Amino acid sequence: RIARDFPICHGGSGIAGSAIQMDKEIAKRLLAAAGIPVTPWRALTSFEFANDPKRLASFYADDAFYSDPAVPEGVQGKAALTSYFQALLGRFPDWEWTNRKVVPLDGGFLNFWHATIPVGPTVIEAAGACTVQLRAGLIARNEVSFDRSELLTAIAAI
């Protein structure tokens, strides 16, 4: 605001440009509509795959590796991953995942997330992070980390 209100030379997109850029989907659509090349992308919303194990697994490569605190040794391959997601989401179908921050990495990204996990009468709030490596637009490796002690306590209580 100071640079805008006083005769100070500066550069920047201004308030409108900043606001548009904060919504990555809108920004990419506007850039593409203007004929400006954008990298391949896909906007994901929770209702798009709504904890559907097969739909979720469709974002993974056939030989993908996945691990989380329940399977620290990981599962390999889309068939094993689909089975794991079916068991996990069959037990907790109402988990809600929210992306908090994405940090680009070479060949993928680091994702910080928040989850709301209903367990019987209790709702667990969990925060975590996962590394995601991509290959040909699909997830080739996904390693999920979070403290699940509160979740295990809630499960033991039901």
C-alpha positions in Angstrom: 0.0 0.0 0.0 2.8 2.4 0.8 4.4 1.9 -2.6 1.0 2.4 -4.3 0.1 5.6 -2.4 3.5 7.3 -2.6 5.6 8.0 -5.6 8.0 5.0 -5.1 9.0 2.9 -8.1 7.9 -0.7 -7.6 6.7 -3.8 -9.5 4.0 -6.3 -8.8 0.7 -7.6 -9.8 -1.4 -5.5 -7.4 -4.3 -6.7 -5.2 -6.4 -8.3 -8.0 -3.5 -10.2 -9.5 -2.4 -11.5 -6.2 -5.9 -12.6 -5.3 -6.3 -14.4 -8.7 -2.9 -16.1 -8.3 -3.8 -17.4 -4.8 -6.4 -19.7 -6.5 -4.2 -21.9 -8.6 -7.0 -23.4 -10.6 -8.5 -20.0 -11.6 -5.0 -18.7 -12.4 -4.1 -21.6 -14.7 -7.5 -21.4 -16.5 -7.0 -17.7 -17.1 -3.5 -18.1 -18.3 -4.5 -20.9 -20.7 -7.5 -18.9 -21.9 -5.1 -16.0 -22.7 -2.9 -18.4 -24.8 -0.1 -18.6 -22.2 1.3 -22.1 -21.9 0.8 -23.8 -18.5 2.2 -27.0 -17.3 -0.1 -30.0 -17.2 -2.3 -29.9 -14.0 -5.3 -31.4 -12.4 -7.5 -29.8 -9.8 -8.7 -32.3 -7.2 -11.6 -31.8 -4.9 -12.7 -34.1 -2.1 -16.0 -34.7 -3.7 -14.3 -35.7 -7.0 -13.1 -39.0 -5.5 -15.0 -38.8 -2.2 -12.9 -41.5 -0.5 -13.6 -44.0 -3.4 -10.7 -46.4 -3.2 -10.7 -47.2 -6.9 -10.9 -43.6 -8.0 -8.2 -42.7 -5.5 -5.9 -45.5 -6.8 -6.5 -44.2 -10.4 -4.1 -41.3 -9.6 -1.3 -43.8 -9.0 1.1 -45.6 -11.5 0.6 -49.3 -11.9 3.9 -50.0 -10.0 3.4 -47.2 -7.4 4.8 -47.5 -3.9 2.8 -46.2 -0.9 3.5 -46.1 2.8 2.0 -44.5 5.9 2.3 -45.2 9.6 0.0 -48.2 9.4 2.1 -49.8 6.7 5.6 -48.4 7.2 7.0 -51.2 5.0 4.7 -49.9 2.3 2.6 -51.5 -0.4 3.7 -51.9 -4.0 1.6 -51.8 -7.1 -1.9 -50.5 -7.9 -3.7 -53.7 -7.0 -2.2 -53.9 -3.5 -2.7 -50.1 -3.1 -6.4 -50.4 -4.1 -6.9 -53.3 -1.6 -5.2 -51.2 1.1 -7.4 -48.2 0.3 -10.5 -50.3 0.3 -9.7 -51.7 3.8 -8.7 -48.3 5.2 -11.6 -46.3 3.7 -14.1 -49.1 4.4 -13.3 -48.7 8.1 -13.2 -44.9 8.0 -15.4 -43.8 5.1 -15.9 -40.2 6.3 -12.3 -39.0 6.6 -12.0 -35.6 5.2 -8.6 -34.5 3.9 -7.7 -30.8 3.3 -4.5 -29.6 1.6 -2.7 -27.0 3.6 0.4 -26.3 1.6 2.3 -27.7 -1.3 6.1 -27.3 -1.7 7.4 -28.2 -5.2 10.3 -30.7 -5.3 12.2 -32.1 -8.2 9.9 -34.7 -9.8 7.1 -34.1 -7.3 6.1 -32.2 -4.2 5.8 -32.2 -0.4 2.2 -31.9 0.7 1.1 -30.7 4.1 -2.4 -31.7 5.0 -5.1 -31.8 7.7 -7.5 -34.6 8.2 -10.8 -34.8 10.2 -11.3 -38.5 11.1 -14.6 -39.6 12.7 -13.9 -42.6 15.0 -17.2 -43.6 16.7 -18.4 -40.7 18.7 -15.0 -39.0 18.6 -13.6 -36.8 15.8 -9.8 -36.8 15.5 -8.0 -33.8 14.0 -4.7 -34.9 12.5 -2.0 -32.9 10.6 0.6 -34.6 8.5 2.8 -34.4 5.4 3.6 -36.6 2.5 6.2 -36.8 -0.2 4.8 -37.4 -3.6 6.9 -38.4 -6.6 5.3 -38.2 -10.0 6.0 -40.0 -13.3 4.0 -39.3 -16.5 1.4 -37.4 -14.5 0.7 -40.2 -12.0 1.9 -40.8 -8.5 4.8 -43.2 -8.5 5.7 -42.9 -4.8 3.8 -41.5 -1.9 5.2 -41.6 1.7 2.7 -40.3 4.3 3.8 -39.2 7.8 1.7 -38.2 10.8 1.4 -38.9 14.5 -1.4 -41.5 14.8 -1.3 -42.0 18.6 -4.6 -40.0 19.1 -6.2 -42.0 16.3 -5.1 -45.4 17.8 -6.4 -44.3 21.3 -9.8 -43.4 19.8 -9.9 -46.8 17.9 -9.1 -48.7 21.1 -12.0 -47.0 22.9 -14.7 -48.2 20.5 
